[in-house]
Amino acid sequence: MAGMICLRRTGITGFAFLLIKKLLKLLTRHSVCVKQTAQFVYLNKKQAGTNSGERCYWGILEERSISRLVESPKTAQRETMRKRCKNVIIIDRNFLRQAILKCLKSKLGRMDTLRMFAEYCDVPINLLKKIAHDKKWHFFIGIIETVVDGVRQEILNGTFVWKPIWYTKKVENGKERRVGIQDVKQQLYDYIAVSGLSELLKMIGYYQCAALPGKGQLMGARSIYRCLRNKNIRYAWKGDAKHYYENINTLRLKSLLKKYVKNDILLKIVNALIDSFESGLSIGSYLSQYLANWYMSFAYHFATEKLIKTRNKRNGESVKVPLISRAYFYMDDILILAKNLKYLKLAVKRLKEFMQSQLDIVIKPDDQWIDLSHGYIDMMGFVVSRTKMIVRPRIFRRYRRSILEVRRSGKITTKKARSIISRYGWMSNAQTRRWQKRNKGFIVVDKCKEVLRNARISI
């Protein structure tokens, strides 16, 4: 259906090109308020800049929705509350094949994958082992198609079959974590669920530096370093959620998923995966990292959009002032930067109240208040201040010890070469070039690369 639009007089009449050009300029203004009734669209004269005495011309628009080009505040609010993932067809074979191939891409040679293949076909496990040992992966194409058909039939029947999760304790940087080990069959469903929820995951904030490709520790640390160049930003607060994965309220998580996702089959798969965990979400699960990040995105959007204070001026006007300058989330680690300590304390208080009341998340009492004039921020594996960005002391000590051992002994084993190369990734993205030259770090790293290259050729 064609719509009609009222635009201001341009001063040159009779030229359609000028009218269309002016029309496009009006449509690209985000401050213009549009009210659409039936076939007519009325532009608010006050916001469009027209006076009551000016003449208006009427032009015909092509068949498209005006509200998509210029949105009113109510339309924008409805856009944030709209249902997502309603066009995802979970039972489509191409969709399932892509998700399963992405999951099995680096798992074809594992024993649990070969056992699953043996369950779906009549091939003996020893023959599958030989195929995997010879790296003849093209023999697995037919078996993978059989797995796709089997998973698709389970989804159609509404019965999902996988082995129960078993848990193990892992000590990492002095912290004891309870990591869940999933069967490869359940990992297939994890990848299917994440692929189906891709539209929902776009709600994750820009500076939530976890789980998403291209948004890792390095991106967050560099952004913090650039932000600290602004010397008006004086104070920072750093907090950490208490046992975040285990303490996530799964009932509240499911209700939020039901509120934002309009896909019954997808919700059934996700709820079944959530119910398979003992409590909260499971560390080590492919789906859990995305759900945990999305669940925390509500706190991120509250911090970046709702932490505002109304300040009254002497002339009687009221102005809305943001309490913070920037917020960074690294899964359950939170960093807030501000120019005013008073505003920062008020913002942290409101954020804690929101997280505890709306998300049932508690911040640990050992949070940090940092004066950036002489302090530094230790987050995402880097130590960042106004003048430099370096790696954490623990990573640096281990890297330096490995370099000195190689220089003294002159021998590089494959294990030692892999250790040095892995830590060199941290060092190469920090300001350590002078130290590397002085201690011949680049020479040792080149030798380690050569050792790994030769080991790969010999295999």
C-alpha positions in Angstrom: 0.0 0.0 0.0 1.4 3.3 -1.0 1.9 6.0 1.7 2.0 9.8 1.5 4.4 12.2 3.2 4.3 15.9 3.9 7.6 17.7 3.3 8.7 21.3 3.7 8.8 23.6 0.7 12.2 23.6 -0.9 12.0 26.9 -2.8 12.4 25.3 -6.2 9.2 23.9 -7.6 8.6 21.6 -10.5 11.8 19.5 -10.0 11.1 16.0 -8.8 14.7 15.3 -8.1 15.0 18.1 -5.6 11.8 16.9 -3.9 13.1 13.3 -3.6 16.4 14.6 -2.3 14.7 16.6 0.4 12.4 13.6 1.2 15.4 11.4 1.8 17.0 14.0 4.1 13.9 14.1 6.2 13.6 10.4 6.4 17.2 10.0 7.6 16.7 12.3 10.6 16.3 10.2 13.7 14.6 13.0 15.6 11.6 13.2 13.4 8.5 11.8 14.9 6.2 9.9 12.5 2.6 9.2 13.1 1.1 6.8 10.6 -2.7 6.5 10.1 -4.0 4.3 7.3 -2.3 5.5 4.1 -1.1 8.9 5.4 2.0 9.8 7.3 2.1 13.0 9.2 5.4 14.6 10.2 5.3 16.7 13.3 5.8 20.2 12.0 7.6 21.4 15.1 10.2 18.7 15.0 10.5 18.8 11.1 11.2 22.5 11.2 8.1 23.7 9.3 6.2 26.8 10.3 2.4 26.8 10.5 2.2 29.2 7.5 4.4 27.3 5.1 3.0 25.4 2.2 3.5 21.7 2.0 3.8 19.4 -1.0 2.6 15.8 -1.1 4.6 13.1 -2.7 4.0 9.4 -3.1 6.3 6.9 -1.5 6.9 3.4 -2.9 5.4 0.4 -1.1 7.5 0.1 2.1 6.9 0.5 5.8 7.7 4.1 6.8 8.1 3.0 10.4 11.2 1.1 9.5 12.9 4.2 8.2 11.9 6.6 11.0 10.8 5.2 14.3 8.8 6.8 17.0 9.9 6.2 20.7 7.0 3.7 21.1 8.0 1.8 18.0 11.7 1.6 19.2 10.4 0.3 22.6 8.3 -2.3 20.8 11.4 -3.3 18.8 13.4 -4.1 22.0 10.5 -6.2 23.3 9.8 -8.1 20.0 10.0 -11.8 19.9 13.1 -13.4 18.3 14.1 -16.6 16.6 10.6 -17.2 15.2 11.9 -17.8 11.7 14.4 -20.5 12.8 13.4 -23.9 11.4 15.2 -26.4 13.8 14.1 -29.5 11.9 15.6 -28.3 8.7 18.3 -30.8 7.6 20.7 -28.1 6.3 20.4 -26.2 9.6 21.1 -29.3 11.6 24.0 -30.4 9.3 25.8 -27.1 9.6 25.5 -27.1 13.4 26.6 -30.7 13.7 29.6 -30.2 11.3 30.7 -27.2 13.3 30.6 -29.3 16.5 32.4 -32.3 15.1 35.0 -30.3 13.1 37.7 -30.8 15.8 36.3 -33.9 17.4 36.3 -36.5 14.7 39.3 -38.4 16.1 38.0 -38.6 19.7 36.9 -41.9 21.2 33.5 -40.6 22.4 32.8 -39.4 18.8 33.8 -42.8 17.4 31.6 -44.6 19.9 28.6 -42.4 18.8 29.3 -43.2 15.2 29.4 -46.9 16.1 25.9 -46.5 17.7 24.5 -44.9 14.5 25.9 -47.4 12.0 27.0 -51.1 11.9 30.7 -50.3 11.5 33.0 -51.9 14.1 34.7 -49.5 16.5 38.2 -50.8 15.5 37.6 -49.9 11.9 36.5 -46.4 12.9 39.7 -46.1 14.9 41.8 -47.1 11.9 40.0 -44.5 9.7 40.6 -41.8 12.3 44.3 -42.8 12.7 44.8 -42.6 8.9 42.9 -39.3 8.8 40.6 -40.4 6.1 37.8 -38.1 7.2 35.8 -38.4 4.0 34.7 -41.8 5.1 32.8 -40.2 7.9 30.5 -38.1 5.6 27.8 -40.8 5.3 27.9 -41.5 9.0 27.5 -37.8 9.8 24.4 -37.7 7.6 23.0 -40.7 9.5 23.6 -38.7 12.8 21.8 -35.7 11.3 18.8 -37.9 10.5 18.8 -39.5 14.0 19.0 -36.1 15.8 16.3 -34.7 13.5 14.0 -37.7 14.4 14.6 -37.1 18.1 13.6 -33.5 17.8 10.5 -34.4 15.9 9.6 -37.0 18.6 10.4 -34.5 21.4 12.7 -37.0 23.1 16.4 -36.0 23.5 18.8 -38.8 24.4 22.3 -38.2 25.8 24.5 -39.5 28.6 24.4 -37.7 32.0 27.0 -35.1 32.7 29.8 -35.9 35.1 31.7 -33.3 37.0 35.4 -32.9 37.9 37.3 -30.3 40.0 39.8 -28.1 38.3 42.2 -25.8 40.1 42.9 -22.7 38.0 44.9 -19.7 39.3 44.3 -20.7 42.9 40.5 -21.1 42.3 38.8 -24.4 42.4 36.2 -24.8 39.7 33.6 -27.6 39.2 33.7 -28.3 35.5 31.0 -30.4 33.7 32.1 -33.0 31.2 29.4 -33.5 28.5 28.9 -36.4 26.2 29.5 -35.6 22.5 25.8 -36.2 21.8 24.8 -33.4 24.2 27.4 -31.2 22.7 25.6 -31.6 19.3 22.5 -30.2 20.9 24.5 -27.4 22.4 25.6 -26.3 19.0 22.1 -26.6 17.6 20.7 -24.5 20.4 23.4 -21.8 20.0 22.8 -21.7 16.2 19.1 -21.3 16.8 19.6 -18.5 19.4 21.9 -16.5 17.2 19.3 -13.7 16.8 18.7 -13.5 20.5 22.5 -13.3 21.2 22.6 -10.0 19.4 21.2 -8.5 22.6 24.6 -9.0 24.2 26.3 -5.6 24.8 29.2 -4.3 22.8 31.6 -4.2 25.7 30.7 -7.7 27.0 34.0 -9.2 26.2 33.4 -12.9 26.4 32.0 -15.9 24.3 31.6 -13.9 21.1 34.1 -14.1 18.2 36.4 -11.0 18.0 35.3 -9.8 21.5 37.8 -11.4 23.8 40.3 -10.3 26.4 42.5 -8.5 24.0 39.7 -6.4 22.6 38.5 -5.4 26.1 42.0 -4.6 27.4 42.8 -2.4 24.5 39.5 -0.6 24.8 40.2 0.1 28.5 43.7 1.4 27.7 42.3 3.8 25.1 39.5 4.9 27.4 42.0 5.7 30.2 43.7 8.2 27.9 40.9 10.6 28.9 42.2 12.1 32.1 38.8 13.3 33.1 37.9 9.6 33.9 39.4 9.5 37.4 37.8 6.6 39.3 37.0 2.9 38.6 35.1 0.1 40.4 35.7 -3.6 39.8 33.5 -6.3 41.1 32.9 -10.0 40.6 29.7 -12.1 40.8 29.7 -14.8 43.5 29.8 -18.3 41.9 28.0 -16.9 38.9 27.5 -20.0 36.8 26.2 -22.2 39.7 24.0 -19.5 41.2 22.1 -18.5 38.0 18.4 -18.7 38.7 17.3 -21.2 36.0 13.6 -20.5 36.6 14.2 -16.8 35.9 16.4 -17.6 32.9 13.7 -19.8 31.4 11.1 -17.1 31.9 13.3 -14.6 30.2 13.9 -17.0 27.3 10.2 -17.6 27.0 9.6 -13.8 27.0 12.1 -13.1 24.2 12.0 -16.3 22.1 9.0 -17.3 19.9 10.0 -20.9 18.9 8.5 -23.8 20.9 10.9 -26.5 19.5 14.0 -24.4 20.2 12.8 -23.5 23.7 12.1 -27.2 24.4 15.7 -28.1 23.4 17.3 -25.2 25.5 15.1 -26.0 28.6 16.1 -29.7 28.3 19.8 -28.8 28.2 19.4 -26.4 31.2 17.6 -29.1 33.2 20.5 -31.5 32.6 22.8 -29.4 34.8 22.9 -30.0 38.5 22.5 -26.3 39.5 22.5 -23.2 37.5 24.7 -23.5 34.4 27.6 -25.8 33.8 31.2 -24.5 33.4 32.6 -26.1 30.2 29.3 -26.2 28.3 29.2 -24.6 24.9 25.7 -23.3 25.5 26.2 -22.2 29.0 28.8 -19.5 28.1 26.4 -17.9 25.7 23.4 -18.1 28.1 25.5 -16.7 30.9 26.6 -13.8 28.8 23.1 -13.1 27.6 21.7 -13.3 31.1 24.3 -10.7 32.3 23.5 -8.5 29.3 20.4 -7.2 31.3 22.8 -5.8 33.9 25.0 -4.4 31.1 22.2 -2.5 29.5 21.0 -1.3 32.9 24.5 0.1 33.6 24.9 1.8 30.3 21.4 3.1 29.7 19.6 3.5 33.1 22.3 4.8 35.4 21.2 8.5 35.0 20.8 11.2 37.6 18.5 14.3 37.2 20.3 17.5 38.2 18.5 20.8 38.7 20.2 24.0 37.4 19.9 27.4 39.0 17.6 28.6 36.2 15.1 25.9 37.1 15.9 23.5 34.2 16.5 19.8 34.9 19.2 18.0 33.1 19.8 14.2 32.9 23.4 13.4 33.7 25.0 9.9 33.2 26.5 8.6 36.4 29.2 6.5 34.6 31.5 7.0 31.6 32.0 3.4 30.5 31.1 -0.1 31.6 33.0 -3.4 30.8 31.8 -6.9 31.4 34.0 -9.9 31.2 31.4 -12.7 31.9 31.0 -12.2 35.6 33.7 -9.5 36.1 32.4 -6.0 36.0 34.4 -2.8 35.5 32.8 0.7 35.7 34.7 3.9 34.9 33.5 7.4 36.0 34.6 11.0 36.4 33.0 11.6 39.8 33.5 9.4 42.8 30.1 10.4 44.3 28.3 9.5 41.1 30.2 6.2 40.8 29.2 5.1 44.3 25.6 5.9 43.5 25.8 4.0 40.3 27.4 0.9 41.9 24.7 0.9 44.6 21.9 1.0 42.0 23.6 -1.7 39.9 23.9 -4.0 42.9 20.3 -3.5 43.8 19.2 -4.2 40.3 21.3 -7.4 39.9 20.1 -8.8 43.3 16.4 -8.0 42.8 16.0 -8.7 39.1 18.7 -11.3 38.3 19.3 -12.8 41.7 23.1 -12.2 41.3 25.2 -11.2 44.3 28.5 -9.3 44.0 31.4 -10.5 46.2 32.2 -8.2 49.1 35.9 -7.9 48.1 35.2 -5.4 45.3 37.8 -2.7 44.4 37.7 1.1 44.3 40.5 2.4 42.1 41.9 5.9 41.8 43.2 6.0 38.3 45.6 8.9 38.9 48.1 6.4 40.4 46.3 3.0 40.4 45.8 0.3 37.7 43.2 -2.1 36.5 43.9 -5.9 36.6 41.4 -7.4 34.3 41.2 -9.8 31.3 44.7 -11.1 31.8 46.3 -7.6 31.5 47.4 -4.9 33.9 46.3 -1.5 32.5 47.1 2.0 33.6 47.1 5.4 32.0 50.6 4.9 30.6 51.0 1.2 29.8 49.4 -2.1 29.2 51.4 -5.2 30.5 50.6 -8.8 31.2 49.9 -10.1 34.7 52.9 -10.8 36.8 52.1 -14.5 37.0 52.1 -14.9 33.2 55.3 -12.9 32.9 57.2 -14.9 35.5 56.3 -18.2 33.9 57.3 -16.9 30.4 60.6 -15.5 31.7 61.4 -18.7 33.5 60.9 -20.7 30.4 63.0 -18.3 28.3 65.9 -18.5 30.8 65.7 -22.3 31.0 66.1 -22.6 27.2 68.9 -20.1 27.1 70.9 -21.9 29.8 70.3 -25.5 28.6 70.2 -24.9 24.8 67.6 -27.6 24.5 64.0 -27.1 23.4 61.5 -30.0 23.8 58.2 -30.0 22.0 56.3 -29.5 25.3 58.5 -26.5 26.2 58.2 -25.0 22.8 54.4 -25.2 23.0 54.5 -23.6 26.5 56.6 -20.7 25.3 54.6 -20.1 22.1 51.3 -20.0 24.0 52.6 -17.4 26.5 54.2 -15.4 23.7 50.6 -14.7 22.5 50.1 -12.7 25.7 53.6 -11.0 25.6 53.2 -9.9 21.9 50.0 -8.0 22.7 51.5 -6.1 25.7 54.3 -3.5 25.9 57.2 -5.9 26.4 59.2 -5.3 23.2 62.2 -3.8 25.0 62.4 -6.7 27.4 62.1 -9.2 24.5 65.0 -7.6 22.7 67.2 -7.4 25.8 66.6 -11.0 26.9 66.6 -12.5 23.3 63.0 -13.6 23.6 62.3 -13.2 19.9 65.3 -15.5 19.0 64.0 -18.2 21.4 60.5 -17.9 20.0 61.7 -18.4 16.5 63.6 -21.5 17.5 60.5 -22.9 19.2 58.5 -22.3 16.1 61.1 -24.3 14.1 61.0 -27.2 16.6 57.2 -27.4 16.3 57.4 -27.2 12.5 59.9 -30.1 12.4 57.8 -32.1 14.8 54.8 -31.6 12.6 56.7 -32.7 9.5 58.1 -35.9 11.2 54.6 -36.9 12.3 
